[in-house]
Amino acid sequence: SYLNHNDTVKYVGKQECRVCHAKIYDSYMQTGMGQSFHFATKEHSALQASKMPLIHDSIKNLFYQPFWKNDSLYLKEFRLKGKDTTHLLIKKVTYKIGSGQHTNSHLFEMNGYLHQMPYTYYTQGSIADLPPGFEKGNNTRFSREIGLECMSCHNAYPEHVEGSLNKYNSIPSGIDCERCHGPGEVHVKQKLAGNIVDTSKYIDYTIVNPAKLPLDLQFDVCQRCHLQGTAVLALGKTFTDFKPGMPLTEVMDVYLPKHKDSESFIMASHVDRLKESACFKTAEMTCVSCHNPHKSVTTTSSAYFDNKCMQCHEVCKEEQTQNCTSCHMPSSSSTDIMHVAITDHKIGIHTSEKQEKGAFMGLFAINNEKPTNLSKAKAYLKQYESFQANPIYLDSVFRFLQLTDNNFTAYIQYYYLRNDEKG
């Protein structure tokens, strides 16, 4: 029923939003989402306030040193033999990716093609190291392609060149208003034409206000990006097809591997962890029950979050509890990104005892209780090909493919990964 769900409605960019919503815009731009992606200039780079640390890939014997030249950031890759430089390559950094609350990684663009660079600055500990996925001998140097799957969560939607993996005609700067409210063209035109809706009484169907959505659709707005895992697109869909107010299952299923007795989690697994909380299971809550998406968590006091807890937990109010999250949502390391500590969104009683990861239980679609067998087969194929070449994944692929039709291309991929020419 939202007019901006029509495929003909264009994205207008956050500057159009600022014309009428300057106060909200200025506050939002200080959030991690607002600062998620930008040009690698001194104003936007966490390296500006750092000692520009040198790193060394001991496996490939390559050094990496960032340096500034005026307002531009460069990365120097070199190899030494004794006191001689036997290899030297210098590339200009085009973009920094990451708000700086945890990391700044770096990208370079050449003729529209976007690649990641082998250098990440981990801001919490002022540590520089290889990016996630580049460690343990997997340093691909300057060849990792940045496709839509990555870009569509870390930024506003770019103008992607159809048919390419990582070529863009234009790239916006930072997750913008329209990622949570939908494309704004029809909304802007209606307001300029004087068609004003009293939103205290009615819903303005020219733009999505997530606060007016049913809880499940409101939750889908957040879990589109705060649910990292193995994403399986629905037939004919792309990573830019989701619009706020749509069920996420119309576009994709997102899977995570589960192990028995495991409390470990990956960095962007806020939704998965929250869903495991008793608070979530027993109350009607979503992410915005506690978070104001227009205000940075770094400038939000612990008292603000304490008051959120005390709306349901009267005993805490009586005991004048302070900083509830320090015990019930402690900071912890993630399994996929080194040198960072993030808030565990599983609300509960936590222990400092380290639990060993138990037996693998399977891949589970966190946003869909009833995924199709073909979706599950594709999830195991992608898990095998992209994350871990475990043969039991292919066994699961074959089992689910036998239970579904329209699986020809999935069978081809299965036999290719099995290296089975007879199939």
C-alpha positions in Angstrom: 0.0 0.0 0.0 3.0 2.3 0.2 3.4 4.4 -3.0 7.2 4.3 -2.8 7.2 0.5 -3.2 6.5 1.0 -6.9 9.6 0.1 -9.0 9.4 3.4 -10.9 10.0 5.5 -7.8 13.5 6.8 -7.6 15.9 7.3 -4.7 16.6 11.0 -4.3 19.5 11.1 -1.8 19.8 12.3 1.7 20.3 15.9 0.9 16.7 16.1 -0.3 15.6 14.8 3.1 17.7 17.4 4.9 15.7 20.3 3.3 12.7 19.5 5.5 14.3 17.4 8.3 17.5 19.2 9.1 17.5 18.5 12.8 17.0 14.7 12.4 19.5 14.7 9.5 22.2 16.4 11.5 21.7 14.0 14.4 21.6 10.9 12.2 24.8 11.9 10.4 26.7 11.4 13.7 25.6 7.8 14.0 27.6 4.8 12.9 25.2 4.3 9.9 25.5 7.9 8.8 29.3 7.6 8.9 29.6 4.1 7.4 31.1 5.0 4.0 33.0 8.1 2.7 35.9 9.3 0.8 39.2 8.5 2.5 40.1 12.1 3.4 41.5 13.3 6.8 38.0 14.5 7.8 36.5 11.1 7.5 39.4 8.7 8.3 40.2 7.4 11.7 43.9 7.2 10.6 44.1 11.0 10.8 44.4 10.7 14.6 46.5 7.6 14.6 50.3 6.9 14.4 49.8 5.4 10.9 50.9 1.9 12.0 52.9 -0.3 9.8 51.8 -4.0 9.4 53.6 -7.1 8.2 52.1 -10.1 6.5 54.6 -12.6 7.7 53.3 -15.4 5.5 53.6 -13.5 2.2 56.4 -11.3 3.6 54.7 -8.0 2.6 54.7 -4.8 4.5 51.9 -2.2 4.4 52.3 1.4 5.3 49.6 4.1 4.9 50.6 7.7 4.4 49.0 11.1 3.7 49.8 13.3 0.7 47.9 16.5 1.3 44.3 15.4 2.0 44.7 12.1 0.2 45.4 8.7 1.7 47.8 6.2 0.1 48.8 2.7 0.9 52.3 1.5 0.2 53.0 -2.3 -0.2 56.6 -3.3 -0.1 59.0 -6.3 0.5 62.5 -6.1 2.0 65.5 -8.3 1.6 68.1 -7.1 4.0 68.1 -3.3 3.6 67.0 -3.5 0.0 63.4 -2.9 -1.2 62.7 -5.7 -3.7 59.1 -4.9 -4.3 57.2 -1.6 -4.1 53.5 -0.8 -5.0 51.7 2.4 -4.0 47.9 2.8 -4.5 45.7 5.7 -3.6 42.8 4.9 -1.2 39.5 6.1 -2.6 37.1 5.2 0.1 37.1 4.3 3.8 34.4 1.8 4.9 33.3 1.5 8.5 32.2 4.2 10.9 35.3 4.1 13.0 33.5 2.9 16.1 35.1 -0.4 15.5 37.1 -0.3 12.2 38.1 1.6 9.1 38.8 -0.6 6.1 39.9 0.8 2.8 38.8 0.5 -0.9 40.2 1.7 -4.2 38.4 2.4 -7.4 39.8 2.1 -10.9 37.6 2.8 -13.9 34.5 2.3 -11.8 35.7 -1.1 -10.5 35.9 -1.3 -6.7 38.3 -3.5 -4.7 39.3 -3.8 -1.1 42.9 -3.0 0.1 44.9 -5.2 2.5 44.8 -2.8 5.5 42.3 -2.3 8.3 42.6 0.1 11.2 40.9 -1.4 14.4 40.0 1.7 16.3 39.1 0.3 19.7 42.7 -0.8 20.3 44.4 1.6 17.9 45.7 -1.5 16.1 46.4 -2.0 12.4 46.2 -5.4 10.8 45.0 -7.3 7.7 41.3 -7.1 7.1 39.0 -10.0 8.1 39.4 -12.8 5.6 42.9 -11.7 4.6 44.7 -13.4 7.5 46.2 -16.9 7.7 47.8 -16.8 4.2 44.6 -15.6 2.5 45.9 -12.1 1.7 44.5 -11.4 -1.8 46.3 -8.1 -1.8 44.4 -5.7 -4.1 42.1 -8.1 -5.9 39.1 -8.6 -3.5 36.1 -7.4 -5.5 33.4 -5.4 -3.6 30.1 -6.5 -5.0 26.5 -5.5 -4.2 26.1 -8.0 -1.3 28.8 -6.1 0.6 27.9 -2.6 -0.6 24.2 -2.9 0.0 24.6 -3.2 3.8 27.5 -0.9 4.3 26.2 2.0 2.3 23.2 3.6 0.5 22.3 1.9 -2.7 24.9 2.7 -5.5 24.4 2.9 -9.2 25.6 -0.6 -10.0 26.5 -1.6 -13.6 24.3 -4.5 -14.5 26.2 -7.6 -15.6 29.3 -6.7 -13.6 30.3 -7.9 -10.2 32.0 -4.8 -8.8 31.6 -1.9 -11.3 29.6 1.2 -10.2 28.7 4.4 -12.1 28.3 6.3 -8.8 28.6 5.5 -5.1 26.9 7.4 -2.4 28.5 8.3 1.0 27.0 6.5 4.0 23.8 4.7 4.8 21.2 7.2 4.2 17.6 8.0 5.2 16.1 6.0 2.3 17.5 2.7 3.5 15.0 2.8 6.4 12.3 4.9 4.8 12.3 3.7 1.2 12.8 5.8 -2.0 11.8 9.4 -1.5 10.9 10.7 -5.0 7.1 10.4 -4.7 7.2 11.8 -1.1 9.2 14.9 -2.2 6.9 15.6 -5.2 3.8 15.3 -3.0 5.1 17.7 -0.4 6.3 20.2 -3.0 2.8 20.0 -4.5 1.4 21.0 -1.0 -0.1 17.6 -0.2 0.5 17.4 3.5 -0.7 14.6 5.7 -1.3 15.0 9.4 0.9 12.1 10.6 -0.4 12.4 14.2 -3.7 11.0 12.9 -2.9 9.3 9.6 -0.2 7.3 7.9 1.6 9.1 5.0 1.8 6.4 2.4 4.2 8.3 0.2 7.1 7.3 2.5 7.6 4.5 5.1 7.8 5.4 8.7 9.1 2.2 10.4 7.4 3.2 13.7 4.0 2.8 11.9 4.8 -0.7 10.6 3.6 -3.9 12.2 6.3 -5.3 14.5 7.4 -8.1 12.1 7.9 -5.6 9.2 9.5 -3.1 11.5 12.0 -5.8 12.6 12.7 -6.6 8.9 14.0 -3.1 8.3 16.7 -3.7 10.9 17.5 -7.3 10.2 18.1 -6.5 6.5 21.6 -5.5 7.5 22.0 -6.4 11.2 21.6 -10.1 10.4 24.9 -11.1 8.8 25.2 -14.6 7.4 24.7 -16.7 4.3 22.1 -14.8 2.2 20.1 -16.7 -0.3 18.2 -14.5 -2.8 14.7 -15.3 -3.9 14.3 -16.1 -7.6 14.8 -13.0 -9.7 15.7 -10.8 -6.7 18.9 -8.7 -6.1 20.4 -7.3 -3.0 18.9 -3.9 -3.7 15.3 -5.0 -4.1 14.3 -4.9 -0.4 12.3 -1.8 0.6 11.2 -1.0 4.1 7.7 -2.2 4.7 8.2 -5.4 2.6 8.7 -8.8 4.2 12.4 -9.6 4.0 11.5 -13.2 3.0 10.3 -11.8 -0.3 13.9 -10.9 -1.2 16.1 -13.3 0.8 16.6 -15.9 3.5 19.6 -15.4 5.8 21.2 -18.5 7.3 23.6 -18.9 10.2 25.4 -22.1 11.3 24.4 -23.3 14.7 26.5 -25.5 17.1 25.4 -27.3 20.2 26.1 -25.3 23.5 27.8 -22.5 21.6 27.5 -18.9 22.8 29.9 -17.5 20.1 28.6 -15.1 17.6 29.7 -13.0 14.6 29.8 -9.3 14.6 26.6 -8.3 12.7 24.4 -10.9 14.4 22.5 -8.5 16.6 19.1 -9.9 15.4 20.0 -13.5 15.9 21.2 -12.9 19.4 18.2 -10.7 20.3 15.9 -13.4 19.1 17.5 -15.8 21.6 16.7 -13.4 24.5 13.8 -14.1 26.9 12.9 -10.4 26.7 12.3 -10.8 23.0 10.4 -14.0 23.3 8.0 -12.7 26.1 7.5 -9.1 25.0 6.6 -7.3 21.9 9.9 -5.6 21.1 12.0 -4.7 18.2 15.4 -3.0 17.8 13.8 0.5 18.1 12.2 -0.5 21.4 15.7 0.4 22.8 17.5 2.2 20.0 16.8 5.6 18.5 18.2 5.1 15.0 18.6 8.9 14.6 21.0 9.2 17.5 24.4 7.8 18.0 24.8 5.1 20.7 28.2 6.7 21.5 26.4 9.9 22.7 23.5 8.0 24.4 23.9 7.7 28.2 23.6 4.4 30.0 20.7 5.9 31.9 18.7 6.1 28.7 19.0 2.4 28.2 18.5 1.7 31.9 15.1 3.4 31.7 14.2 1.2 28.7 14.9 -1.9 30.9 13.0 -0.5 33.8 9.8 -0.1 31.7 9.5 -3.9 32.0 11.6 -4.8 35.0 10.2 -3.0 38.1 12.6 -4.7 40.4 15.5 -3.0 38.8 13.8 0.4 39.4 13.3 -0.4 43.0 17.0 -1.3 43.5 18.1 1.8 41.5 20.2 -0.3 39.2 22.7 1.4 36.9 24.1 0.4 33.6 22.0 -2.8 33.1 23.7 -3.7 29.8 27.2 -4.0 31.4 26.0 -7.3 33.0 23.1 -8.4 30.8 24.5 -7.4 27.4 28.2 -7.4 27.9 30.8 -6.5 25.3 32.4 -9.5 23.8 34.7 -10.5 20.9 33.2 -11.8 17.7 34.3 -15.0 15.9 34.7 -13.3 12.5 36.5 -10.0 13.2 39.6 -9.7 15.3 40.6 -6.8 17.6 36.9 -5.7 18.2 34.5 -5.9 21.1 30.8 -5.5 20.4 27.7 -5.6 22.6 26.1 -9.0 22.8 22.4 -8.5 22.1 21.4 -11.7 23.8 19.8 -10.1 26.9 20.2 -12.4 29.9 22.5 -13.7 32.6 26.0 -14.2 31.1 28.9 -16.2 32.4 32.6 -15.5 31.9 33.3 -19.2 31.5 34.4 -20.0 28.0 32.3 -22.7 26.4 33.7 -25.1 23.8 31.8 -25.1 20.5 29.7 -28.3 20.3 28.6 -30.4 17.4 27.4 -28.7 14.2 23.6 -28.7 14.2 22.9 -27.2 10.8 22.2 -24.0 8.9 19.1 -22.1 10.1 17.3 -19.3 8.3 17.0 -16.7 11.1 14.4 -14.5 9.3 12.3 -17.3 7.9 10.8 -20.2 10.0 9.8 -22.1 6.9 12.4 -21.7 4.1 12.0 -23.9 1.0 14.1 -26.9 0.4 15.7 -25.2 -2.6 16.6 -22.2 -0.4 18.2 -24.6 2.1 20.2 -26.4 -0.6 21.5 -23.0 -1.9 22.5 -22.0 1.6 24.6 -25.1 2.0 26.1 -24.6 -1.4 27.1 -21.0 -0.6 28.4 -21.9 2.9 30.6 -24.6 1.3 31.9 -22.3 -1.5 32.3 -19.1 0.4 33.1 -20.0 4.0 34.1 -23.6 4.7 34.6 -26.5 2.3 33.1 -29.0 4.6 31.9 -32.2 2.8 28.9 -32.5 5.1 27.5 -29.4 3.6 27.4 -31.0 0.2 25.6 -34.0 1.7 22.9 -31.7 2.9 22.8 -30.0 -0.5 22.0 -33.3 -2.2 19.4 -34.3 0.4 17.5 -31.0 0.0 17.8 -31.0 -3.8 16.1 -34.4 -3.9 13.1 -32.8 -2.2 12.5 -30.0 -4.7 11.9 -29.2 -8.3 13.4 -26.5 -10.5 16.8 -27.3 -9.2 18.8 -27.8 -12.4 21.3 -25.0 -11.9 21.8 -25.9 -8.2 22.6 -29.5 -9.2 25.2 -28.2 -11.7 26.9 -26.2 -8.9 26.6 -29.2 -6.6 28.4 -31.6 -9.0 31.0 -28.9 -9.9 31.9 -28.5 -6.2 31.9 -32.3 -5.8 34.3 -32.5 -8.8 32.0 -35.1 -10.2 31.9 -35.2 -14.0 29.5 -38.1 -14.1 26.8 -36.2 -12.4 
